[in-house]
Amino acid sequence: EVHLVESGGGLAQPGESLRLSCVASGDTLSNYCLGWFRQIPGKEREGVAVIDGDGNTKYAGSVKGRFTISQDNAKNTLYLQMNSLEPEDTAMYYCAAGYGANRYPLPARLTGYGMNDWGKGTMVTISS
């Protein structure tokens, strides 16, 4: 089990950038498949991006080309670089970890499958 704490959310204008961070404790991130998910109140949770133990990534179509997921194992930290932000990106963003960095295919992980450890989230608001 890994404990996750997100940061970096806030208010930005359309077209601007934000970088989210997720610091892990309790275990080594390299043992996990990692991901970012988001949820708007009243709507279902949506997978944003996931990364496996080999550094392979998968993105939701709505963010592909704008967002980049990465991890720094030395810092035990997961990142989400978000560029060209849109009002539709407004949501609570959660990082998540699933044990077994390459255990399941990334499309499955992007649905949340096997992602058992979750942070409490950081709010991102995009508005002019």
Sine and cosine of phi, psi and omega as CSV:
sin_phi,cos_phi,sin_psi,cos_psi,sin_omega,cos_omega
0.00,0.00,0.61,-0.79,0.00,-1.00
-0.78,-0.62,0.63,-0.77,0.03,-1.00
-0.99,-0.11,0.77,-0.64,-0.12,-0.99
-0.86,-0.52,0.70,-0.71,0.03,-1.00
-0.74,-0.67,0.88,-0.47,-0.01,-1.00
-1.00,-0.01,0.42,-0.91,0.12,-0.99
-0.41,-0.91,0.18,-0.98,0.09,-1.00
0.97,-0.26,-0.12,0.99,0.03,-1.00
-0.95,0.31,0.13,-0.99,0.01,-1.00
0.36,-0.93,-0.32,-0.95,-0.02,-1.00
-0.98,-0.20,0.76,-0.65,0.06,-1.00
-0.65,-0.76,0.35,-0.94,0.04,-1.00
-1.00,-0.02,0.40,-0.92,0.08,-1.00
-0.80,0.60,0.69,-0.73,-0.02,-1.00
1.00,-0.04,-0.27,0.96,0.00,-1.00
-0.99,0.12,0.01,-1.00,-0.04,-1.00
-0.83,-0.56,0.46,-0.89,0.16,-0.99
-0.64,-0.77,0.46,-0.89,0.12,-0.99
-0.83,-0.55,0.86,-0.51,0.08,-1.00
-1.00,-0.04,0.56,-0.83,0.07,-1.00
-0.82,-0.57,0.47,-0.88,0.05,-1.00
-0.65,-0.76,0.94,-0.34,-0.02,-1.00
-1.00,-0.08,0.74,-0.68,-0.03,-1.00
-0.95,-0.31,0.52,-0.85,0.11,-0.99
-0.60,-0.80,0.40,-0.91,0.04,-1.00
0.99,-0.16,-0.34,0.94,0.05,-1.00
-0.27,-0.96,0.12,-0.99,-0.05,-1.00
-1.00,-0.04,0.77,-0.64,-0.06,-1.00
-0.88,0.47,-0.42,0.91,-0.03,-1.00
-0.91,0.41,-0.24,0.97,0.05,-1.00
-0.99,0.13,-0.07,1.00,-0.19,-0.98
-0.83,-0.56,0.48,-0.88,0.35,-0.94
-0.99,0.13,0.69,-0.72,-0.11,-0.99
-0.85,-0.52,0.45,-0.89,-0.01,-1.00
-0.37,-0.93,0.27,-0.96,0.13,-0.99
-0.89,-0.45,0.70,-0.72,0.02,-1.00
-0.75,-0.66,0.35,-0.94,0.03,-1.00
-0.63,-0.78,0.40,-0.92,-0.01,-1.00
-0.52,-0.85,0.74,-0.67,0.13,-0.99
-0.99,-0.13,0.68,-0.73,0.01,-1.00
-0.78,0.62,0.75,-0.66,0.02,-1.00
1.00,0.04,-0.08,1.00,0.01,-1.00
-0.87,-0.50,0.28,-0.96,0.00,-1.00
-0.96,0.29,0.46,-0.89,0.09,-1.00
-0.91,0.42,0.61,-0.79,-0.04,-1.00
-0.84,-0.55,0.73,-0.68,0.12,-0.99
-0.95,0.30,0.74,-0.68,-0.02,-1.00
-0.98,-0.21,-0.79,0.61,-0.04,-1.00
-0.32,-0.95,0.55,-0.84,0.07,-1.00
-0.69,-0.72,0.40,-0.92,0.00,-1.00
-0.63,-0.77,0.68,-0.73,-0.04,-1.00
-0.98,-0.22,-0.10,-0.99,-0.08,-1.00
-0.92,0.39,-0.32,0.95,0.03,-1.00
-1.00,-0.10,0.05,1.00,-0.02,-1.00
1.00,0.08,0.11,0.99,0.08,-1.00
-0.95,0.31,0.56,-0.83,-0.07,-1.00
-0.77,-0.64,0.38,-0.92,0.14,-0.99
-0.59,-0.80,0.66,-0.75,-0.06,-1.00
-0.84,-0.54,0.46,-0.89,0.20,-0.98
-0.92,0.38,0.55,-0.83,-0.03,-1.00
-0.85,0.53,-0.53,0.85,-0.07,-1.00
-0.95,0.33,-0.29,0.96,-0.04,-1.00
-0.88,-0.47,-0.14,0.99,-0.06,-1.00
-0.86,0.51,0.75,-0.66,-0.03,-1.00
1.00,-0.02,-0.26,0.97,0.01,-1.00
-0.93,-0.38,-0.57,0.82,-0.04,-1.00
-0.95,-0.30,0.51,-0.86,0.06,-1.00
-0.71,-0.71,0.82,-0.57,0.06,-1.00
-0.99,-0.12,0.63,-0.78,0.03,-1.00
-0.43,-0.90,0.28,-0.96,0.03,-1.00
-0.65,-0.76,0.53,-0.85,0.07,-1.00
-0.88,-0.48,0.98,-0.17,-0.07,-1.00
-0.92,0.40,-0.49,0.87,0.03,-1.00
-0.90,0.43,-0.54,0.84,0.02,-1.00
-0.99,-0.16,-0.01,1.00,-0.05,-1.00
0.78,0.62,0.72,0.69,-0.11,-0.99
-0.74,-0.67,0.66,-0.75,0.08,-1.00
-0.95,-0.30,0.60,-0.80,-0.02,-1.00
-0.81,-0.58,0.40,-0.92,0.21,-0.98
-0.68,-0.74,0.96,-0.29,0.09,-1.00
-1.00,0.08,0.85,-0.52,-0.07,-1.00
-0.88,-0.47,0.91,-0.41,0.01,-1.00
-0.92,-0.39,0.27,-0.96,0.04,-1.00
0.75,0.66,0.76,0.65,-0.09,-1.00
-0.90,0.43,0.56,-0.83,-0.03,-1.00
-0.84,-0.55,0.42,-0.91,0.05,-1.00
-0.82,0.58,-0.51,0.86,0.00,-1.00
-0.93,0.37,-0.19,0.98,0.05,-1.00
-0.99,0.11,-0.09,1.00,0.02,-1.00
-0.89,0.45,0.83,-0.55,-0.05,-1.00
-0.03,-1.00,0.17,-0.98,0.23,-0.97
-1.00,0.08,0.79,-0.62,-0.03,-1.00
-0.96,-0.28,0.74,-0.67,-0.02,-1.00
-0.86,-0.51,0.63,-0.77,0.21,-0.98
-0.99,-0.16,0.45,-0.89,-0.07,-1.00
-0.57,-0.82,0.41,-0.91,-0.01,-1.00
-0.68,-0.73,0.65,-0.76,0.07,-1.00
-0.83,-0.56,0.83,-0.56,-0.07,-1.00
-0.91,0.42,0.65,-0.76,-0.08,-1.00
1.00,-0.09,1.00,0.06,-0.20,-0.98
-0.86,0.51,-0.48,0.88,-0.03,-1.00
-0.83,-0.56,0.40,0.92,-0.15,-0.99
-0.94,0.34,-0.64,0.77,-0.08,-1.00
-0.83,-0.56,0.41,-0.91,0.04,-1.00
-0.89,0.46,0.53,-0.85,-0.04,-1.00
-0.88,0.48,-0.60,0.80,0.06,-1.00
-0.85,0.53,-0.59,0.80,0.04,-1.00
-0.93,0.36,-0.68,0.73,0.01,-1.00
-0.88,0.48,-0.57,0.82,-0.03,-1.00
-0.92,0.39,-0.34,0.94,0.10,-1.00
-0.99,0.13,-0.16,0.99,-0.07,-1.00
0.98,-0.19,-0.02,1.00,-0.04,-1.00
-0.88,0.48,0.80,-0.60,0.04,-1.00
0.95,0.30,0.12,0.99,0.04,-1.00
-1.00,-0.02,0.99,-0.15,-0.20,-0.98
-0.99,-0.16,-0.30,0.95,-0.03,-1.00
-0.91,-0.41,0.77,-0.64,-0.10,-0.99
-0.75,-0.67,0.56,-0.83,0.17,-0.99
-0.99,0.11,0.01,-1.00,-0.03,-1.00
-1.00,0.03,-0.19,0.98,0.10,-0.99
0.99,-0.15,0.37,-0.93,0.11,-0.99
-0.68,-0.73,0.71,-0.70,-0.12,-0.99
-1.00,0.07,0.73,-0.68,0.09,-1.00
-0.88,-0.47,0.81,-0.58,0.02,-1.00
-0.82,-0.57,0.84,-0.54,0.00,-1.00
-0.92,-0.39,0.92,-0.40,-0.07,-1.00
-0.39,-0.92,0.57,-0.82,0.07,-1.00
-1.00,-0.05,0.00,0.00,0.00,0.00
